[in-house]
Amino acid sequence: MNPRKPALLAGALAMITAATGNTFSTSAAPALVIEQDALMKNAVVQVIVRSGSLSDPDDMPGLANLVARAMLRGTQTKNYPRLTEAVESIGGSLEVRTDREITVFTGSVIAVNFNAFMMLVSEIMSAPAFDDDEVATLKGIVKGELLTRMQQPKILAAMAALGTAFAGHKAANATQGTVAGVDAAGIWALRAFHRERYVRSNMLVACVSPYAVPEAEKALRAAMSVLPPGTLDARSVPAPVMTGRRAVIVEKQDMSTTPLFIALPGVAPGDKDMMALEVGNFVFGADFTSRLIRVLRVENGWTYGAYSGFEQLYRSQSSQTLFSLYTYPSAVHAARALPKAFELLEAWISKGLSEDEFAAARDALSGRYAFNIDTPSKRLDLRVAEVLGGAPFMTARQYDVKLSGLARNDVNAVIEKRLKLENVVIAAAGDGAVLKPVLEKIPGVLSVDTVVVSP
């Protein structure tokens, strides 16, 4: 395969063309997202499986993650060392992550070896070994990671927040699952999960390379053709279940800081109001110049950091998220910092932005957006997000036009309408004897409970 100048792909495929990228989906699944950059020396490929931890069996949380990682530890013709050597010898790399709704394999290879790399990807997708010894080793690694996570106070507070917001639902689980779930997953379970979910109809394949779209498409389809057609298994994070303002504490003694999350129902990534909310959040907690940093750190010196956003607790491709505030004040200042953080959140939602804050945020975001699309890989990520239900891909010009159409009153109205403080989860990790009276004094809090977070 030789790189060549961009070519027009005439009417044979149903294609939507935007800027330099092309996305299209035909009856011959999987759907493809392809972008060409003739200056690239490598190719980047993503294989997105529309099954994540939400597809785990109830008694095996962690199965999706275990399957994906086991697939990189050998195929039916190449054991783990040989597979690793085969990928690395052609200048390639391949890794995987599991989210709640999807599993994403991301690979890179020097461009001249693109076809050879895709054949290796094809073998990994279609013929994983699931070797007993390799899976046993991987289980030990994953369980160690889960136990290590539980030593991180921020993770404890985050899991407590999710456990309260999604009580009784697997969305509350870590995407890596639980120690018990990993233990329960036998080889038969891995094989069954792979057989049902690793099918063309349940996949989206994305690529950015120096090759023209038709050539890249040919290589991608050839690699995925060995998989059965199957059926789509797209699952969505449910709406959070929150009733009133509830606080939870994970008991953790002798800490120098007190990690805290304040979480409330947010919006989906592709929501029509997301841009207005991003402008508002830039002022409140997304930037180092935000109100949270200015008040809690610069003016008072209570905390080491304070931020807010829609993906702090989990990522979603198309479902409603949680909007959250995260801060980790010094333990000696927690009694003042935690109530003040909630007070700042209330004021931001009810009163919105000043004219100066709005103008500064709009100017800053306009200048920064170009850096969100300045590389082919970044553009590919945004196009993939669009196909999966996220916000429409925008050029820098399109973004500026939409941003300039926002007025301060519009942004403030959206914040007040879409972010409600009636139902809130406040989750902290620390000394319960100290934290409970502090959290009980936050206006409207109905209960403060101690919860246990287990790996």
C-alpha positions as a printed NumPy array, in Angstrom:
array([[  0.   ,   0.   ,   0.   ],
       [  1.449,   3.353,  -0.998],
       [  0.307,   6.74 ,   0.378],
       [ -1.294,   8.947,  -2.234],
       [ -3.188,  12.209,  -2.47 ],
       [ -6.791,  12.334,  -1.203],
       [ -9.2  ,  10.734,  -3.664],
       [-12.912,  11.276,  -4.063],
       [-15.011,   8.281,  -3.156],
       [-17.983,   8.463,  -5.535],
       [-21.488,   7.293,  -4.767],
       [-20.822,   3.59 ,  -4.164],
       [-21.049,   4.13 ,  -0.404],
       [-23.424,   6.145,   1.726],
       [-20.879,   8.646,   2.978],
       [-21.03 ,  11.762,   5.065],
       [-18.055,  14.009,   4.335],
       [-16.845,  16.726,   6.667],
       [-13.529,  18.573,   6.424],
       [-10.784,  16.011,   5.743],
       [-12.54 ,  13.109,   7.465],
       [-15.161,  10.698,   6.242],
       [-17.58 ,   8.679,   8.318],
       [-19.828,   6.109,   6.817],
       [-21.859,   3.094,   7.769],
       [-23.215,   0.536,   5.359],
       [-25.04 ,  -2.744,   5.743],
       [-21.608,  -4.367,   5.689],
       [-20.794,  -3.696,   9.349],
       [-18.741,  -2.554,  11.145],
       [-19.256,   1.176,  10.768],
       [-16.078,   2.991,   9.837],
       [-14.623,   6.403,  10.631],
       [-11.645,   7.277,   8.437],
       [ -9.499,  10.357,   8.129],
       [ -6.53 ,  10.931,   5.849],
       [ -3.487,  13.042,   6.618],
       [ -0.946,  12.688,   3.835],
       [  1.823,  14.065,   6.069],
       [  1.559,  11.323,   8.684],
       [  4.325,   8.748,   9.016],
       [  2.203,   6.379,  11.065],
       [ -1.352,   5.084,  11.191],
       [ -3.602,   5.146,  14.245],
       [ -6.436,   2.642,  14.55 ],
       [ -9.254,   2.296,  17.06 ],
       [-11.494,  -0.751,  17.343],
       [-14.476,   0.237,  19.472],
       [-16.595,  -2.602,  20.821],
       [-20.054,  -1.397,  21.856],
       [-19.915,  -3.455,  25.06 ],
       [-18.289,  -2.256,  28.258],
       [-18.691,  -2.989,  31.936],
       [-22.472,  -2.478,  31.706],
       [-22.49 ,  -5.728,  29.715],
       [-20.867,  -7.646,  32.582],
       [-23.022, -10.446,  34.035],
       [-24.415,  -9.475,  37.433],
       [-22.29 , -12.114,  39.14 ],
       [-19.098, -11.326,  37.204],
       [-18.344,  -7.592,  37.367],
       [-15.102,  -7.07 ,  35.504],
       [-15.653,  -9.669,  32.777],
       [-15.599,  -7.181,  29.868],
       [-12.297,  -5.729,  31.058],
       [-10.84 ,  -9.185,  31.639],
       [-11.814, -10.384,  28.16 ],
       [-10.3  ,  -7.339,  26.433],
       [ -7.017,  -7.506,  28.296],
       [ -6.757, -11.285,  27.879],
       [ -7.099, -10.84 ,  24.111],
       [ -3.758,  -9.006,  24.104],
       [ -2.043, -11.911,  25.881],
       [ -1.966, -14.337,  22.999],
       [ -3.874, -15.755,  20.04 ],
       [ -4.495, -19.29 ,  18.877],
       [ -1.29 , -19.172,  16.785],
       [  0.886, -16.792,  18.844],
       [  1.538, -16.956,  22.562],
       [  1.945, -13.762,  24.582],
       [  5.687, -13.243,  23.899],
       [  5.333, -14.05 ,  20.191],
       [  2.328, -11.758,  19.795],
       [  4.126,  -8.914,  21.552],
       [  7.159,  -9.451,  19.314],
       [  4.996,  -9.55 ,  16.185],
       [  3.419,  -6.184,  17.029],
       [  6.615,  -4.47 ,  18.105],
       [  8.738,  -5.815,  15.225],
       [  6.677,  -3.844,  12.694],
       [  6.794,  -0.642,  14.722],
       [  3.387,  -1.132,  16.298],
       [  1.729,  -0.827,  19.688],
       [ -1.705,  -1.864,  20.922],
       [ -3.514,  -1.17 ,  24.176],
       [ -7.056,  -1.394,  25.486],
       [ -9.334,   0.345,  27.958],
       [-12.805,  -0.572,  29.156],
       [-15.436,   2.076,  29.876],
       [-18.986,   1.509,  31.001],
       [-20.525,   1.575,  27.525],
       [-17.629,   0.629,  25.253],
       [-14.277,  -1.111,  25.07 ],
       [-11.59 ,   0.636,  23.018],
       [ -8.52 ,  -0.966,  21.463],
       [ -6.075,   1.716,  20.281],
       [ -3.126,   0.883,  18.067],
       [ -0.393,   2.723,  16.215],
       [  2.036,   1.499,  13.579],
       [  4.487,   2.987,  11.098],
       [  2.479,   3.618,   7.955],
       [  4.349,   1.258,   5.648],
       [  3.295,  -1.665,   7.864],
       [ -0.384,  -0.711,   8.111],
       [ -1.66 ,  -3.81 ,   6.294],
       [  0.495,  -6.18 ,   8.333],
       [ -0.645,  -4.498,  11.542],
       [ -4.312,  -4.803,  10.59 ],
       [ -3.834,  -8.525,  10.005],
       [ -2.498,  -8.846,  13.553],
       [ -5.455,  -6.841,  14.854],
       [ -7.738,  -9.166,  12.896],
       [ -6.162, -12.205,  14.537],
       [ -6.464, -10.689,  18.005],
       [-10.125,  -9.811,  17.457],
       [-11.125, -13.157,  15.939],
       [ -8.903, -15.802,  17.52 ],
       [ -7.78 , -14.968,  21.059],
       [ -6.239, -17.89 ,  22.927],
       [ -7.68 , -17.298,  26.419],
       [ -4.881, -19.505,  27.686],
       [ -5.481, -20.841,  31.202],
       [ -2.106, -19.754,  32.555],
       [ -2.217, -16.308,  30.944],
       [ -5.732, -15.654,  32.2  ],
       [ -4.733, -16.751,  35.709],
       [ -1.774, -14.357,  35.61 ],
       [ -3.989, -11.553,  34.319],
       [ -6.53 , -12.169,  37.069],
       [ -3.805, -11.714,  39.643],
       [ -2.737,  -8.457,  38.017],
       [ -6.291,  -7.095,  37.87 ],
       [ -7.044,  -8.041,  41.471],
       [ -3.834,  -6.334,  42.552],
       [ -4.88 ,  -3.214,  40.677],
       [ -8.289,  -3.252,  42.351],
       [ -6.733,  -3.563,  45.803],
       [ -4.282,  -0.757,  45.017],
       [ -7.138,   1.497,  43.889],
       [ -8.758,   1.11 ,  47.269],
       [ -5.717,   2.735,  48.865],
       [ -6.402,   5.971,  47.006],
       [ -8.708,   8.289,  49.017],
       [ -9.957,  10.036,  45.866],
       [-11.057,   6.678,  44.431],
       [-12.84 ,   5.836,  47.698],
       [-14.797,   9.094,  47.59 ],
       [-15.598,   8.624,  43.889],
       [-16.836,   5.054,  44.386],
       [-18.973,   6.178,  47.324],
       [-20.534,   8.882,  45.144],
       [-21.258,   6.408,  42.331],
       [-22.546,   3.796,  44.755],
       [-25.061,   6.315,  46.082],
       [-26.071,   7.774,  42.719],
       [-26.487,   4.34 ,  41.075],
       [-27.403,   2.209,  44.069],
       [-28.121,  -1.375,  43.029],
       [-26.994,  -0.901,  39.415],
       [-23.765,  -2.109,  37.827],
       [-23.044,   1.465,  36.727],
       [-21.849,   1.929,  40.309],
       [-19.067,  -0.644,  39.808],
       [-15.533,   0.164,  38.777],
       [-15.04 ,  -0.717,  35.111],
       [-12.372,  -3.183,  36.27 ],
       [-15.059,  -4.95 ,  38.294],
       [-14.575,  -6.466,  41.714],
       [-12.182,  -9.028,  43.152],
       [-15.052, -11.486,  43.555],
       [-16.246, -10.882,  39.996],
       [-12.794, -11.433,  38.54 ],
       [-12.412, -14.633,  40.581],
       [-15.773, -15.906,  39.321],
       [-14.943, -15.423,  35.623],
       [-13.922, -18.79 ,  34.194],
       [-12.421, -19.387,  30.77 ],
       [-15.834, -20.464,  29.515],
       [-17.246, -17.048,  30.518],
       [-14.492, -15.198,  28.66 ],
       [-15.062, -17.255,  25.536],
       [-18.839, -16.768,  25.658],
       [-18.538, -13.004,  26.154],
       [-16.092, -12.749,  23.265],
       [-18.226, -14.893,  20.971],
       [-21.355, -12.782,  21.57 ],
       [-19.873,  -9.263,  21.633],
       [-16.856,  -9.298,  19.327],
       [-18.921,  -9.229,  16.156],
       [-19.07 ,  -6.761,  13.269],
       [-22.467,  -5.307,  14.123],
       [-21.189,  -4.461,  17.598],
       [-18.104,  -2.598,  16.417],
       [-16.975,   0.753,  15.131],
       [-13.516,   0.893,  13.546],
       [-11.709,   4.203,  13.172],
       [ -8.463,   5.044,  11.434],
       [ -6.303,   8.037,  10.622],
       [ -3.397,   7.483,   8.249],
       [ -1.613,   8.889,   5.172],
       [ -3.642,   6.59 ,   2.928],
       [ -6.624,   7.636,   0.874],
       [ -9.992,   6.668,   2.273],
       [-10.722,   3.822,  -0.171],
       [ -7.383,   2.139,   0.591],
       [ -7.801,   2.482,   4.338],
       [-11.366,   1.222,   4.09 ],
       [-10.218,  -1.845,   2.179],
       [ -7.664,  -2.737,   4.855],
       [-10.11 ,  -2.205,   7.717],
       [-12.894,  -4.237,   6.126],
       [-10.505,  -7.063,   5.248],
       [ -9.321,  -7.22 ,   8.858],
       [-12.832,  -7.308,  10.284],
       [-14.329,  -9.642,   7.644],
       [-13.277, -12.72 ,   9.626],
       [-15.688, -11.806,  12.416],
       [-19.323, -12.971,  12.364],
       [-21.999, -10.305,  11.738],
       [-23.712, -10.757,  15.116],
       [-25.965,  -8.192,  16.764],
       [-25.546,  -4.805,  18.423],
       [-25.168,  -4.788,  22.223],
       [-25.12 ,  -1.048,  22.926],
       [-26.019,  -0.302,  26.546],
       [-26.407,   3.054,  28.226],
       [-25.691,   4.349,  31.686],
       [-29.089,   4.828,  33.36 ],
       [-30.261,   8.066,  34.888],
       [-28.895,   8.431,  38.434],
       [-31.234,   7.63 ,  41.296],
       [-30.995,  10.514,  43.728],
       [-33.52 ,  11.579,  46.334],
       [-32.752,  14.821,  48.123],
       [-29.371,  15.909,  49.353],
       [-27.474,  12.936,  50.776],
       [-23.956,  12.786,  52.168],
       [-21.8  ,   9.684,  52.558],
       [-18.448,   9.182,  54.238],
       [-15.839,   6.484,  53.65 ],
       [-13.943,   6.063,  56.888],
       [-10.23 ,   6.695,  56.362],
       [ -8.01 ,   7.72 ,  59.256],
       [ -4.784,   9.718,  59.418],
       [ -5.081,  11.543,  56.089],
       [ -3.489,  14.884,  55.322],
       [ -6.231,  15.813,  52.835],
       [ -9.994,  15.269,  52.604],
       [-11.15 ,  14.332,  49.081],
       [-14.721,  15.454,  48.387],
       [-17.12 ,  15.063,  45.48 ],
       [-20.397,  16.949,  45.136],
       [-22.391,  15.319,  42.338],
       [-25.731,  16.081,  40.71 ],
       [-27.495,  14.966,  37.511],
       [-25.796,  16.358,  34.42 ],
       [-26.479,  16.115,  30.692],
       [-25.431,  13.827,  27.845],
       [-22.293,  14.736,  25.846],
       [-24.352,  15.512,  22.739],
       [-26.954,  17.622,  24.541],
       [-27.914,  20.849,  22.767],
       [-27.05 ,  22.852,  25.883],
       [-23.561,  21.412,  26.372],
       [-21.709,  24.363,  24.857],
       [-23.47 ,  26.836,  27.144],
       [-22.712,  24.61 ,  30.117],
       [-19.066,  24.361,  29.1  ],
       [-18.824,  28.144,  29.003],
       [-20.357,  28.309,  32.449],
       [-18.141,  25.573,  33.836],
       [-15.029,  27.244,  32.45 ],
       [-15.75 ,  30.093,  34.835],
       [-16.725,  27.878,  37.744],
       [-14.198,  25.053,  37.849],
       [-12.733,  23.887,  34.547],
       [ -9.77 ,  26.259,  34.393],
       [ -6.936,  27.22 ,  36.733],
       [ -8.409,  30.753,  36.796],
       [-11.823,  29.466,  37.962],
       [-13.849,  30.627,  40.927],
       [-13.156,  27.399,  42.785],
       [ -9.385,  27.792,  42.531],
       [ -9.501,  31.516,  43.246],
       [-11.65 ,  31.27 ,  46.381],
       [-10.637,  27.933,  47.883],
       [ -6.926,  28.027,  47.088],
       [ -5.679,  31.485,  46.15 ],
       [ -7.719,  33.607,  48.566],
       [ -7.956,  31.191,  51.501],
       [ -5.235,  28.577,  51.049],
       [ -7.555,  25.767,  52.138],
       [ -7.147,  23.305,  49.31 ],
       [ -4.516,  22.005,  46.927],
       [ -6.967,  21.904,  44.028],
       [-10.639,  22.307,  43.13 ],
       [-12.256,  21.468,  39.791],
       [-15.605,  20.675,  38.226],
       [-16.863,  18.945,  35.118],
       [-19.086,  16.351,  33.475],
       [-16.609,  13.465,  33.289],
       [-14.926,  13.448,  36.67 ],
       [-16.763,  10.369,  37.926],
       [-17.312,   8.47 ,  34.676],
       [-17.287,   8.879,  30.912],
       [-20.335,   8.344,  28.779],
       [-20.635,   8.306,  25.006],
       [-24.328,   9.131,  24.776],
       [-25.961,   8.923,  28.225],
       [-26.65 ,  11.485,  30.891],
       [-23.578,  12.199,  33.   ],
       [-23.063,  13.482,  36.512],
       [-21.879,  17.035,  36.943],
       [-19.48 ,  17.11 ,  39.855],
       [-17.209,  19.304,  41.895],
       [-14.019,  17.76 ,  43.262],
       [-11.711,  19.257,  45.842],
       [ -9.142,  17.914,  48.28 ],
       [ -8.542,  20.45 ,  51.042],
       [ -6.005,  20.022,  53.79 ],
       [ -7.629,  18.007,  56.581],
       [ -7.14 ,  20.901,  58.994],
       [ -9.136,  23.213,  56.703],
       [-11.837,  20.755,  55.611],
       [-14.428,  22.12 ,  58.034],
       [-14.283,  25.466,  56.236],
       [-13.516,  24.35 ,  52.692],
       [-16.334,  21.799,  52.263],
       [-19.25 ,  24.11 ,  53.147],
       [-17.683,  26.901,  51.118],
       [-17.424,  24.636,  48.066],
       [-21.143,  23.895,  48.295],
       [-21.903,  27.589,  48.781],
       [-19.933,  28.432,  45.628],
       [-21.826,  25.776,  43.682],
       [-25.187,  27.158,  44.845],
       [-24.216,  30.698,  43.917],
       [-22.968,  29.678,  40.472],
       [-26.156,  27.791,  39.634],
       [-28.533,  30.442,  40.961],
       [-26.704,  33.602,  39.88 ],
       [-24.615,  32.481,  36.918],
       [-21.745,  34.448,  35.408],
       [-20.933,  38.124,  35.477],
       [-20.535,  39.952,  32.171],
       [-16.757,  40.095,  32.61 ],
       [-16.538,  36.378,  33.433],
       [-18.65 ,  35.479,  30.428],
       [-16.602,  37.586,  28.016],
       [-13.314,  36.187,  29.329],
       [-14.566,  32.599,  29.12 ],
       [-15.844,  32.992,  25.573],
       [-12.567,  34.532,  24.417],
       [-10.492,  31.831,  26.092],
       [-12.552,  28.952,  24.719],
       [-12.507,  30.416,  21.233],
       [ -8.735,  30.59 ,  21.3  ],
       [ -8.279,  27.116,  22.745],
       [-10.619,  25.092,  20.556],
       [ -8.097,  24.932,  17.721],
       [ -5.894,  22.839,  20.008],
       [ -8.716,  20.282,  20.304],
       [ -8.472,  19.547,  16.586],
       [ -4.846,  20.306,  15.782],
       [ -3.806,  16.691,  15.182],
       [ -5.415,  13.938,  13.1  ],
       [ -5.771,  11.723,  16.191],
       [ -7.669,  14.413,  18.087],
       [-10.003,  14.961,  15.146],
       [-10.551,  11.234,  14.879],
       [-11.503,  11.043,  18.561],
       [-14.099,  13.771,  18.072],
       [-15.537,  12.089,  14.981],
       [-15.787,   8.783,  16.828],
       [-17.523,  10.546,  19.723],
       [-20.018,  12.037,  17.27 ],
       [-20.85 ,   8.628,  15.763],
       [-21.327,   7.18 ,  19.26 ],
       [-23.858,   9.85 ,  20.165],
       [-21.723,  12.745,  21.279],
       [-21.593,  16.341,  20.129],
       [-21.361,  17.008,  16.378],
       [-17.824,  17.494,  15.108],
       [-17.057,  21.158,  14.477],
       [-14.278,  22.931,  12.645],
       [-12.683,  25.892,  14.411],
       [-14.825,  28.228,  12.319],
       [-18.04 ,  26.353,  13.119],
       [-17.165,  26.349,  16.815],
       [-16.524,  30.099,  16.829],
       [-19.798,  30.806,  15.071],
       [-21.773,  28.762,  17.574],
       [-19.864,  30.2  ,  20.514],
       [-20.353,  33.774,  19.361],
       [-24.084,  33.112,  19.177],
       [-24.277,  32.617,  22.939],
       [-25.268,  35.482,  25.212],
       [-24.56 ,  35.671,  28.942],
       [-28.242,  35.53 ,  29.831],
       [-28.602,  32.387,  27.708],
       [-25.728,  30.682,  29.514],
       [-27.014,  31.637,  32.952],
       [-30.508,  30.432,  32.091],
       [-29.171,  27.076,  30.88 ],
       [-27.097,  26.565,  34.037],
       [-30.078,  27.271,  36.277],
       [-32.442,  25.139,  34.187],
       [-30.278,  22.089,  33.602],
       [-28.312,  21.782,  36.872],
       [-30.537,  21.298,  39.879],
       [-29.428,  21.045,  43.507],
       [-32.552,  19.314,  44.778],
       [-30.943,  15.889,  44.367],
       [-27.27 ,  15.783,  45.275],
       [-24.71 ,  13.285,  46.503],
       [-21.878,  14.579,  48.673],
       [-19.146,  11.982,  49.153],
       [-15.984,  12.351,  51.214],
       [-13.224,  10.128,  52.56 ],
       [-11.738,  10.844,  55.949],
       [-12.373,  10.814,  59.679],
       [-16.098,  10.318,  60.106],
       [-16.152,  11.851,  63.576],
       [-14.807,  15.081,  62.098],
       [-16.664,  15.056,  58.784],
       [-20.171,  14.104,  59.905],
       [-20.965,  17.327,  61.82 ],
       [-19.482,  19.372,  58.969],
       [-21.623,  17.691,  56.318],
       [-24.749,  17.782,  58.509],
       [-24.532,  21.581,  58.523],
       [-24.611,  21.907,  54.731],
       [-28.056,  23.362,  53.905],
       [-30.721,  20.807,  53.035],
       [-28.687,  17.67 ,  53.731],
       [-31.148,  14.943,  54.738],
       [-28.726,  12.268,  55.88 ],
       [-25.045,  11.593,  56.488],
       [-24.134,   7.923,  56.37 ],
       [-20.918,   5.98 ,  56.638],
       [-20.453,   3.557,  53.743],
       [-17.968,   0.81 ,  52.982],
       [-16.257,   0.635,  49.593],
       [-14.924,  -2.815,  48.779],
       [-12.572,  -3.851,  45.956]])
